[in-house]
Amino acid sequence: MHFCLTAQYTPQALNNLMDNPTTNRYEAAKSLVESAGGKLISMYSTAADGPGVMVVFDVPDSNAAPAISGILVASGAAHNVTLTRLWTPDEIQHVRQKARQLRGAYNPPGK
């Protein structure tokens, strides 16, 4: 299951990064994701809502993604964390097929 995690660094984390600007956050993220049995797909720095990060990863267990998010927050390294489930083209095709099967079971308001 693919997930996208976005977050902003806390002031303490930013100070630590400025003190050691060559620190490899990619390897830290990769290690955490791999410890959950997953694979780090990509990682980018962001600046839209403050200095932050966007990480795309794949984990076999849906419980691993919120656990990873919780570890990040609990460490004090990041805040304003958003975790979004992503679907591959093949996965979304199965979702559409399921929606087609279920469509008749729902009555919109007023109908």
RODO-2510 file (C-alpha; in nm, 4 decimals, decimal comma):
residues 111
     n   res          X          Y          Z
     1     m     0,0000     0,0000     0,0000
     2     h     0,1372     0,3342    -0,1033
     3     f     0,1223     0,6387     0,1221
     4     c     0,2290     1,0018     0,0988
     5     l     0,3376     1,1684     0,4202
     6     t     0,3874     1,5428     0,4354
     7     a     0,5092     1,7338     0,7391
     8     q     0,6797     2,0503     0,8529
     9     y     0,9962     2,0371     1,0574
    10     t     0,9729     2,1673     1,4137
    11     p     1,1937     2,4623     1,5133
    12     q     1,4189     2,2237     1,7079
    13     a     1,4587     1,9968     1,4048
    14     l     1,5378     2,2961     1,1832
    15     n     1,8053     2,4123     1,4275
    16     n     1,9533     2,0612     1,4295
    17     l     1,9568     2,0585     1,0480
    18     m     2,1296     2,3978     1,0392
    19     d     2,3868     2,2767     1,2927
    20     n     2,4535     1,9694     1,0770
    21     p     2,3486     2,0584     0,7200
    22     t     2,4928     1,7412     0,5661
    23     t     2,2742     1,5087     0,7758
    24     n     2,1084     1,2477     0,5546
    25     r     1,7360     1,2510     0,6280
    26     y     1,6707     1,0244     0,3287
    27     e     1,8637     0,7406     0,4946
    28     a     1,6791     0,7988     0,8226
    29     a     1,3415     0,7800     0,6464
    30     k     1,4499     0,4773     0,4443
    31     s     1,5603     0,2947     0,7586
    32     l     1,2275     0,3592     0,9339
    33     v     1,0166     0,2522     0,6359
    34     e     1,2275    -0,0585     0,5760
    35     s     1,2005    -0,1547     0,9444
    36     a     0,8230    -0,1697     0,8837
    37     g     0,8790    -0,4062     0,5907
    38     g     0,8291    -0,1304     0,3364
    39     k     1,0134     0,0537     0,0641
    40     l     1,0886     0,4253     0,0397
    41     i     0,9745     0,5360    -0,3065
    42     s     1,0763     0,9026    -0,2990
    43     m     1,1466     1,1905    -0,0643
    44     y     1,1439     1,5648    -0,1291
    45     s     1,1987     1,8789     0,0712
    46     t     0,9100     2,1246     0,0675
    47     a     0,8677     2,4909     0,1501
    48     a     0,4996     2,5674     0,0804
    49     d     0,3817     2,5693     0,4432
    50     g     0,7216     2,6105     0,6028
    51     p     1,0339     2,3983     0,5730
    52     g     0,9160     2,0431     0,5463
    53     v     0,9241     1,7087     0,3779
    54     m     0,7155     1,4869     0,1506
    55     v     0,7783     1,1127     0,1595
    56     v     0,6153     0,8505    -0,0641
    57     f     0,6493     0,4940     0,0585
    58     d     0,5032     0,1479     0,0138
    59     v     0,4257    -0,0789     0,3097
    60     p     0,2594    -0,4213     0,3082
    61     d     0,0571    -0,3553     0,6247
    62     s    -0,1865    -0,0628     0,6450
    63     n    -0,1115    -0,0270     1,0187
    64     a     0,2538     0,0491     0,9464
    65     a     0,1839     0,3865     0,7852
    66     p     0,0137     0,5513     1,0861
    67     a     0,2771     0,3920     1,3107
    68     i     0,5502     0,5582     1,1030
    69     s     0,3631     0,8883     1,1216
    70     g     0,3276     0,8569     1,4986
    71     i     0,6971     0,7850     1,5438
    72     l     0,7832     1,0949     1,3420
    73     v     0,5572     1,3174     1,5534
    74     a     0,6613     1,1592     1,8846
    75     s     1,0270     1,2190     1,8013
    76     g     0,9641     1,5932     1,7996
    77     a     1,1099     1,6236     1,4486
    78     a     0,7902     1,7224     1,2693
    79     h     0,4411     1,8600     1,3111
    80     n     0,1417     1,9273     1,0862
    81     v     0,1759     1,5740     0,9547
    82     t    -0,0641     1,4553     0,6857
    83     l    -0,0818     1,0911     0,5823
    84     t    -0,2587     1,0099     0,2557
    85     r    -0,3271     0,6649     0,1123
    86     l    -0,2307     0,6449    -0,2556
    87     w    -0,3606     0,3940    -0,5090
    88     t    -0,1713     0,2634    -0,8100
    89     p    -0,3562     0,2539    -1,1449
    90     d    -0,4196    -0,1207    -1,0974
    91     e    -0,5468    -0,0702    -0,7414
    92     i    -0,7839     0,2101    -0,8375
    93     q    -0,9326    -0,0073    -1,1114
    94     h    -1,0362    -0,2553    -0,8394
    95     v    -1,1855     0,0332    -0,6383
    96     r    -1,3901     0,1403    -0,9409
    97     q    -1,5116    -0,2148    -0,9945
    98     k    -1,6202    -0,2343    -0,6308
    99     a    -1,7986     0,1008    -0,6605
   100     r    -1,9860    -0,0284    -0,9639
   101     q    -2,1010    -0,3317    -0,7624
   102     l    -2,2143    -0,1177    -0,4687
   103     r    -2,3691     0,1739    -0,6586
   104     g    -2,7265     0,0420    -0,6358
   105     a    -2,7099    -0,0002    -0,2568
   106     y    -2,6994     0,3755    -0,1894
   107     n    -2,9900     0,6187    -0,2000
   108     p    -2,8863     0,9848    -0,2221
   109     p    -3,0639     1,2341     0,0029
   110     g    -3,4179     1,3063    -0,1180
   111     k    -3,4434     0,9969    -0,3393
***
